[in-house]
Amino acid sequence: MKHNKIFKLADSERLTGKSLGVSPWVFIDQTQVNIFAEVTRWRTPGHCDPEYASNTKYGGTLIHGFHVISLLSHFFKSADLWPEDGQDPLNYGIDKVRILKPIIIGEGVRLRSHISLIEAVPKKEKDKLVKTKHEIEVQHIEGFAIYAEYLTYWHAV
């Protein structure tokens, strides 16, 4: 489902508002959620204790919303969207994020991102501040679970 076009910063004006591609699926399981919880110091029963979480209204442990959001760079690169004429990207932040649905881990979940270009603002020496829209899909859940507008500062080659 990935687009096989080559993405270039120089083409960003023409690509604004268009789909750039779809990332491959990423598998997340309870072990990864537990590690994320340890690293972020947010080890709560709703995320890390399957027995406790099975008795909640969700019926199972949930992946942290920030865990999914932390995958935005991976989604972008794994969709082969690393600009041919860009290098040394810097995470510039996030303009808007909405966690639209809880994501239950169960035996593991598969996530992927549908990526579109919102804008690319020219900066010094042909650098660009690129804003991409990420709509995160969870296999077997209808609609998108997370919406994020991700900003990356790209240095021109």
C-alpha positions as CSV (number, residue, x, y, z in Angstrom):
1,M,0.0,0.0,0.0
2,K,3.1,2.3,0.1
3,H,3.5,4.8,-2.6
4,N,6.7,4.2,-4.5
5,K,7.4,7.8,-5.5
6,I,10.6,9.5,-4.5
7,F,9.9,12.3,-2.1
8,K,11.9,15.5,-2.6
9,L,11.9,18.7,-0.5
10,A,12.1,20.6,-3.8
11,D,8.7,19.1,-4.8
12,S,7.0,19.9,-1.5
13,E,4.9,22.8,-2.9
14,R,3.4,20.6,-5.5
15,L,2.7,17.8,-3.0
16,T,1.1,19.9,-0.3
17,G,-2.3,18.5,0.6
18,K,-1.5,15.1,-1.0
19,S,-1.0,11.6,0.4
20,L,2.7,10.7,0.5
21,G,2.3,7.1,1.4
22,V,1.4,4.5,4.0
23,S,3.9,2.9,6.4
24,P,4.4,-0.8,6.8
25,W,2.6,-2.4,9.8
26,V,4.4,-2.2,13.2
27,F,3.7,-4.9,15.8
28,I,3.4,-3.9,19.4
29,D,3.0,-6.4,22.3
30,Q,2.7,-6.2,26.1
31,T,6.5,-6.5,26.5
32,Q,7.1,-3.4,24.5
33,V,4.4,-1.5,26.4
34,N,6.0,-2.5,29.7
35,I,9.4,-1.3,28.5
36,F,7.9,2.0,27.3
37,A,6.2,2.3,30.8
38,E,9.5,1.8,32.5
39,V,11.4,4.3,30.4
40,T,8.7,7.0,30.7
41,R,8.0,6.2,34.4
42,W,4.3,5.7,33.7
43,R,3.8,2.1,34.7
44,T,0.1,2.0,35.5
45,P,-2.1,-1.0,35.9
46,G,-4.2,0.0,32.9
47,H,-1.2,-0.3,30.7
48,C,1.0,-3.0,32.4
49,D,-1.2,-5.4,34.4
50,P,-3.3,-7.6,32.1
51,E,-5.2,-9.2,35.0
52,Y,-6.2,-5.8,36.4
53,A,-7.0,-4.4,33.0
54,S,-9.2,-7.4,32.0
55,N,-11.6,-6.2,34.7
56,T,-11.8,-2.6,33.3
57,K,-14.3,-1.3,30.8
58,Y,-11.6,-1.8,28.1
59,G,-11.2,-5.5,28.8
60,G,-7.4,-5.4,28.5
61,T,-4.3,-3.3,28.8
62,L,-3.9,-0.2,26.6
63,I,-0.9,1.0,24.7
64,H,0.2,4.4,25.9
65,G,-0.9,7.1,23.5
66,F,2.6,8.6,23.7
67,H,4.1,5.3,22.7
68,V,2.2,5.4,19.4
69,I,3.1,9.1,18.9
70,S,6.8,8.3,19.5
71,L,6.7,6.1,16.4
72,L,5.9,9.0,14.0
73,S,9.6,9.3,12.8
74,H,9.7,5.6,12.3
75,F,6.5,5.6,10.3
76,F,7.8,8.4,8.1
77,K,11.1,6.7,7.3
78,S,9.7,3.2,7.0
79,A,7.2,4.5,4.4
80,D,10.3,5.4,2.2
81,L,9.6,9.1,2.6
82,W,13.1,10.2,3.6
83,P,13.6,13.1,1.2
84,E,16.2,12.4,-1.5
85,D,17.4,16.0,-1.2
86,G,17.2,16.2,2.7
87,Q,19.6,15.2,5.5
88,D,20.0,15.5,9.2
89,P,16.4,15.9,10.2
90,L,15.4,17.4,13.5
91,N,12.2,16.7,15.4
92,Y,10.6,20.2,15.5
93,G,7.5,19.2,17.5
94,I,3.9,18.4,17.1
95,D,1.2,20.9,16.3
96,K,-1.9,18.8,17.0
97,V,-2.5,15.4,18.4
98,R,-5.7,13.6,19.1
99,I,-6.0,10.2,20.6
100,L,-9.3,9.2,19.1
101,K,-9.7,5.6,20.3
102,P,-8.1,3.4,23.0
103,I,-5.8,0.7,21.6
104,I,-6.1,-2.6,23.5
105,I,-3.0,-4.7,23.4
106,G,-4.4,-8.2,23.8
107,E,-2.0,-10.7,22.1
108,G,-0.5,-7.7,20.3
109,V,-1.6,-5.0,17.9
110,R,-0.5,-3.9,14.4
111,L,-0.3,-0.2,13.7
112,R,0.5,1.8,10.5
113,S,0.4,5.4,9.5
114,H,-1.3,7.1,6.5
115,I,0.9,10.1,5.8
116,S,0.1,13.3,4.0
117,L,2.0,16.5,3.5
118,I,0.3,19.5,5.1
119,E,3.0,22.1,4.3
120,A,6.7,22.7,3.8
121,V,7.8,26.1,4.9
122,P,11.0,27.4,3.2
123,K,13.9,28.1,5.6
124,K,17.5,29.2,5.1
125,E,19.6,27.7,2.4
126,K,16.8,25.6,0.9
127,D,16.0,23.9,4.2
128,K,12.4,23.1,4.9
129,L,10.1,22.8,7.9
130,V,7.9,20.0,6.9
131,K,4.5,19.3,8.5
132,T,3.0,15.9,7.9
133,K,-0.4,14.5,8.9
134,H,-0.3,11.0,10.4
135,E,-3.5,9.1,10.7
136,I,-2.7,6.0,12.7
137,E,-4.6,2.8,11.8
138,V,-5.0,-0.2,14.1
139,Q,-5.6,-3.5,12.4
140,H,-9.1,-4.7,13.1
141,I,-10.4,-1.3,14.4
142,E,-12.6,0.8,12.1
143,G,-11.4,4.3,11.5
144,F,-8.2,6.0,12.7
145,A,-7.1,5.7,16.4
146,I,-4.7,8.7,16.5
147,Y,-4.3,11.9,14.5
148,A,-1.0,13.8,14.6
149,E,0.5,16.8,12.8
150,Y,4.3,16.2,13.0
151,L,6.9,18.8,12.3
152,T,10.4,18.0,11.0
153,Y,13.2,20.4,10.1
154,W,15.0,19.1,7.1
155,H,18.4,20.4,6.0
156,A,18.8,20.5,2.2
157,V,21.5,18.4,0.6
